[in-house]
Amino acid sequence: MFHPCVVIPVYNHEHAIAKVLGQVLAHGLPCILVDDGSSPACAAELDRLTAAHPGQVVLERHAINQGKGGAVLTGFARAAREGHSHVLQVDADGQHSVADIPRFLDAARARPQAVVAGCPLYDESVPALRLYARYLTHIWVWINTLSLAIRDSMCGFRVYPVAPVLALAHRRKLGLRMNFDIEILVRLYWDGVEVVNLPTRVGYPEDGVSHFKAWTDNVLITRLHVALFFGMLPRVPSLLGRKWRT
């Protein structure tokens, strides 16, 4: 049974979240907001939005900021308790094209065992440095999967099947910050989960709030690529066999 919901991790996006949530709810989907230790102003806004949409919106709350990955995994746990088969992950800052939700859900419904991953189409607002850094990550992901199956491992607009994500998170501690989106997609691919890439427009609003910490997050991502590389080595036979079978 295909029973999706939306999970939105939120950390101090009180100015953007109401618009994002309104766009999501317009598609008739239940939504799980995860307050990842936000400021009092953002926490109050999330309380207001939850109260304004009873039966459509539920709120999970971290007392201390855990990072995007920690918030998303909390959303997955709530989704499982609510009986949802799939989670559509959307960022809270408004950079994702929520109008593409029907396309993503249609793709997930057609291939319910797969992850449907957004492949960004950027406008002129994207910082050039972000593009270069993403390309380096793409190269590492292609190496660590011995495949071009994952077109973009950093876009947070995705549909996941709940069961394989929870199984992975149960047996392995995943990166909880900006390394999360990369690691979970590579490890799900290693587990045999298919990745369906869908193009989607992504923008960077001038007044947007970014929580990417240049030093800390780049170190975490670099360490992740190294760990994944050594994790890939014993998987070479199975990864090559999978490639040849397809």
C-alpha positions, 0 to 999 in steps of 0.5 A: 500500500502506498501511503506517503507523508512529508517530513520537513526538518526545521531549524530557525526557518521561521520566515520561510516555513509557513509558505513551504508548509502551505505549498505542501498541504495544497497537495493534500499530504499529511506533514511531519514537522521536526523542530531541531532545537530551534530558537523560541521564535521559530518554535512558536511559529511551528506551534502556531502552524501545527495548531492551525492544521489539526489532523494534517500537521504533527510536530516532533521536537528536539530539545537540542539541535541534532542536525538535519540527519537527526531531524529527518530520522526522527521524522522517519520514526514518527512516519513509521508509527503513523503507518506511512510507507514512504517519506517525501523529504523537503527542506524548510528554506523554500529552495525546493520546487514543491510544485514537483511533488506530484511527479515525485510521488508518481515515480515513487508509486511506480517504483515503490522499492526505490528512492526517488532523488531530486537532481537539481536544475539551478537558476542564477541564484546558486553560488558558483562555489556550491556548484564546484563543491557539489561536483567533487562530491558527485565524483566521490559518490560515483567512485564509492558506488562504482556507478553513475546511478546517483546523479546528485547525492546532496539534494534534500528533495527525495521520496524514500521507502520507509522500511529500508531506511529504518532497517539501515538506521537500526544497524548503523549510526548515520551522519546526522548533519550535512553528511546525512543526505550523501551517506544515506543514499550511498548506503541504501544503494549498497543495500540494493535499493534502486535510485530514480533521478528526477530533475527539479528546479532549486533556487537560493533565495537572497534572504535565505538562511543557510546552516552549512558550516563551511569548515565543520561540514566540509570536514564531516563530508570529507571524512565521510567520503574516505569512510565510504571509499574503504567501505566500498572496497570489500563490496567491489565484486557485488557492485560490479556484479550489479552493474553487469546485471543491469 
